[in-house]
Amino acid sequence: MTPIGPSDETKLVLLLKESDRRAFEQIYNLYKRRIFANLRKLLHSDSAAEELLQEVFYKLWVIREQLDPEKSFSSYLFRISGNLVYDHFRKAALDKKLQEQLIKSGSELYNHLDDMIDFKESRDQLQKVISSLPPQRQKIYKLCKIEGMSYDEVALLLGVSTSTINDHIVKATKTIKKKFYHSEQITLLLLLTYVLTSK
C-alpha cells in the first residue's frame, strides 16, 4: 500500500478518535505488515507475532479517544507493540512450568551451596539490589538476565544500541558483585534471577 503523508495520517487519526471504523480499517491495512515484521524479529515466532499484532490494534481501538493527532502516530503504534512484547516476556518468565524446570536444573548447585547461603534470604537480597538499580538499567537487566532476551532483541525493543545494553548489564553486574563477595554466591544468585517472581 502506498505510504500516506502526515496530513492524511492526521485525518485518519482524527476520524479514528470519532470511532470511524473505516478509518480504523485503513490504519490497520497501512501498518499491519510493518508492525508484524517488527514483532516477528523480537519474538522469533509467526504465531506469537500474529497474536500480539491483534492485541496492538485491539488496544488502539480501546484507547482511540485518547490519541493525540499532533504526535507521531507510527511511533505510538510501535511503542504499544514494544510494551506488549515486554509484557509477553514477563508472562513467560512467570510461567510456573518454566520456573519448575529452571529450579530443577539448578537443584544440584543449590544442594552443594545449601550450607553456605540461605535461598530465600539471598533471593530477597538480590531483589533489593536489582530494585535499587536505575529504572532503565533495571529494565534492561531483567529483560536480558531474567527473561532471556538477547542484547540485539532488547536494543531493538527499547530503541537503543547494543553497546548501551552491554554497558548497562556490565554496570548492573558490578553493582550485584559489590553486594556478594563469594564467587559461589554470585553463581547461585545468577540462577536465582530466574525465580525472583515465584513469591
C-alpha positions as CSV (number, residue, x, y, z in Angstrom):
1,M,0.0,0.0,0.0
2,T,1.3,3.5,-0.9
3,P,2.6,5.4,2.1
4,I,0.4,8.3,3.2
5,G,1.6,11.8,4.1
6,P,1.5,13.4,7.6
7,S,-1.7,15.3,6.8
8,D,-3.5,12.2,5.6
9,E,-2.4,10.3,8.7
10,T,-3.7,13.1,11.0
11,K,-7.0,13.0,9.2
12,L,-7.2,9.2,9.8
13,V,-6.3,9.6,13.5
14,L,-9.0,12.3,13.9
15,L,-11.6,10.0,12.3
16,L,-10.4,7.2,14.5
17,K,-10.9,9.3,17.6
18,E,-14.5,9.7,16.5
19,S,-14.8,5.8,16.3
20,D,-14.8,5.7,12.5
21,R,-14.4,2.0,11.6
22,R,-13.4,2.7,8.0
23,A,-10.5,4.9,9.3
24,F,-9.5,2.1,11.7
25,E,-9.5,-0.4,8.9
26,Q,-7.3,1.9,6.7
27,I,-4.9,2.3,9.6
28,Y,-4.8,-1.4,10.1
29,N,-4.0,-2.1,6.5
30,L,-1.4,0.6,6.4
31,Y,0.6,-0.5,9.4
32,K,-0.1,-4.3,9.9
33,R,2.8,-5.5,7.8
34,R,5.4,-3.2,9.5
35,I,4.2,-4.0,13.0
36,F,4.1,-7.7,12.2
37,A,7.6,-7.7,10.8
38,N,8.9,-5.9,13.9
39,L,7.1,-8.3,16.3
40,R,8.4,-11.3,14.4
41,K,12.0,-10.0,14.8
42,L,11.5,-9.7,18.5
43,L,9.5,-12.9,19.2
44,H,11.0,-15.3,16.6
45,S,7.5,-16.7,16.2
46,D,4.9,-16.1,13.5
47,S,2.1,-17.2,15.7
48,A,3.1,-15.1,18.7
49,A,3.7,-12.1,16.4
50,E,0.2,-12.6,14.8
51,E,-1.4,-12.8,18.3
52,L,0.3,-9.6,19.5
53,L,-0.5,-7.8,16.3
54,Q,-4.2,-8.3,17.0
55,E,-3.6,-7.1,20.6
56,V,-1.8,-3.9,19.3
57,F,-4.9,-2.9,17.2
58,Y,-7.3,-4.0,19.8
59,K,-5.6,-1.7,22.3
60,L,-5.5,1.0,19.7
61,W,-9.3,0.8,19.3
62,V,-9.9,0.8,23.1
63,I,-7.8,3.9,23.6
64,R,-8.8,5.7,20.4
65,E,-10.3,8.7,22.1
66,Q,-7.1,9.4,23.9
67,L,-5.0,9.7,20.7
68,D,-3.1,13.0,20.1
69,P,-3.2,13.8,16.3
70,E,-0.2,16.2,16.8
71,K,2.1,13.4,17.8
72,S,3.8,10.7,15.6
73,F,1.2,8.0,15.2
74,S,3.6,5.4,13.8
75,S,5.9,5.9,16.8
76,Y,2.9,5.5,19.1
77,L,1.9,2.2,17.4
78,F,5.4,0.8,17.7
79,R,5.6,1.9,21.3
80,I,2.3,-0.1,22.0
81,S,3.8,-3.1,20.3
82,G,7.1,-2.8,22.2
83,N,5.2,-2.7,25.5
84,L,3.2,-5.8,24.6
85,V,6.4,-7.6,23.7
86,Y,7.8,-6.7,27.1
87,D,4.6,-8.0,28.8
88,H,4.8,-11.1,26.7
89,F,8.3,-12.0,28.0
90,R,7.3,-11.1,31.6
91,K,4.4,-13.5,31.4
92,A,6.7,-16.2,30.0
93,A,9.1,-15.6,32.9
94,L,6.2,-16.1,35.3
95,D,5.2,-19.4,33.8
96,K,5.2,-21.9,36.6
97,K,6.4,-24.8,34.4
98,L,9.4,-22.8,33.3
99,Q,10.2,-21.9,36.8
100,E,10.0,-25.5,38.0
101,Q,12.3,-26.6,35.1
102,L,14.8,-23.9,36.0
103,I,14.7,-24.7,39.7
104,K,15.1,-28.4,38.8
105,S,18.1,-27.7,36.6
106,G,19.7,-25.7,39.3
107,S,18.9,-28.1,42.2
108,E,22.3,-29.8,42.1
109,L,24.0,-26.5,42.6
110,Y,21.6,-25.5,45.3
111,N,22.3,-28.7,47.2
112,H,26.1,-28.0,47.1
113,L,25.6,-24.5,48.4
114,D,22.9,-25.1,50.8
115,D,25.2,-24.8,53.9
116,M,26.7,-21.6,52.5
117,I,23.7,-19.4,51.7
118,D,20.0,-19.3,52.5
119,F,17.9,-19.4,49.4
120,K,15.0,-17.1,50.5
121,E,17.2,-14.5,52.2
122,S,19.5,-14.4,49.2
123,R,16.6,-14.1,46.8
124,D,15.2,-11.2,48.8
125,Q,18.6,-9.6,49.0
126,L,19.1,-9.9,45.2
127,Q,15.6,-8.5,44.6
128,K,16.5,-5.4,46.6
129,V,19.8,-4.9,44.8
130,I,18.1,-5.1,41.4
131,S,15.3,-2.8,42.5
132,S,17.9,-0.3,43.6
133,L,19.3,0.0,40.0
134,P,18.3,3.0,37.9
135,P,15.0,2.3,36.1
136,Q,16.4,1.8,32.6
137,R,19.3,-0.4,33.9
138,Q,16.8,-2.4,36.0
139,K,14.6,-3.0,33.0
140,I,17.5,-4.0,30.7
141,Y,18.9,-6.4,33.4
142,K,15.5,-8.1,33.8
143,L,14.9,-8.4,30.1
144,C,18.4,-9.9,29.4
145,K,19.1,-11.9,32.6
146,I,15.6,-12.9,33.8
147,E,13.6,-13.1,30.6
148,G,16.4,-14.4,28.5
149,M,16.3,-11.9,25.6
150,S,19.4,-11.2,23.6
151,Y,21.2,-7.9,23.6
152,D,20.1,-7.3,20.0
153,E,16.4,-8.0,20.9
154,V,16.4,-5.7,23.8
155,A,18.2,-3.0,21.8
156,L,15.5,-3.2,19.1
157,L,12.7,-3.3,21.7
158,L,14.0,-0.2,23.6
159,G,15.4,1.7,20.6
160,V,19.0,1.9,21.8
161,S,22.3,0.4,20.7
162,T,23.6,-3.0,21.7
163,S,26.6,-1.2,23.2
164,T,24.3,0.7,25.5
165,I,22.7,-2.6,26.5
166,N,26.1,-4.1,27.2
167,D,27.1,-1.1,29.3
168,H,24.0,-1.3,31.5
169,I,24.5,-5.1,32.0
170,V,28.2,-4.6,32.9
171,K,27.3,-1.9,35.4
172,A,24.4,-3.8,36.9
173,T,26.6,-6.9,37.3
174,K,29.2,-4.8,39.1
175,T,26.6,-3.5,41.5
176,I,25.5,-7.0,42.3
177,K,29.0,-8.3,42.8
178,K,29.7,-5.5,45.3
179,K,26.9,-6.9,47.4
180,F,28.0,-10.5,47.1
181,Y,31.7,-11.3,47.5
182,H,32.0,-15.0,47.1
183,S,32.1,-16.4,43.6
184,E,29.8,-19.3,44.7
185,Q,27.2,-16.9,45.9
186,I,27.3,-15.0,42.6
187,T,26.8,-18.2,40.7
188,L,23.8,-19.0,42.8
189,L,22.4,-15.5,42.5
190,L,22.5,-15.7,38.8
191,L,20.3,-18.7,39.0
192,L,18.0,-17.0,41.4
193,T,17.3,-14.3,38.9
194,Y,15.1,-16.8,37.1
195,V,12.8,-17.4,40.1
196,L,12.6,-13.9,41.5
197,T,8.9,-13.7,40.6
198,S,7.9,-17.0,42.3
199,K,6.9,-15.4,45.5
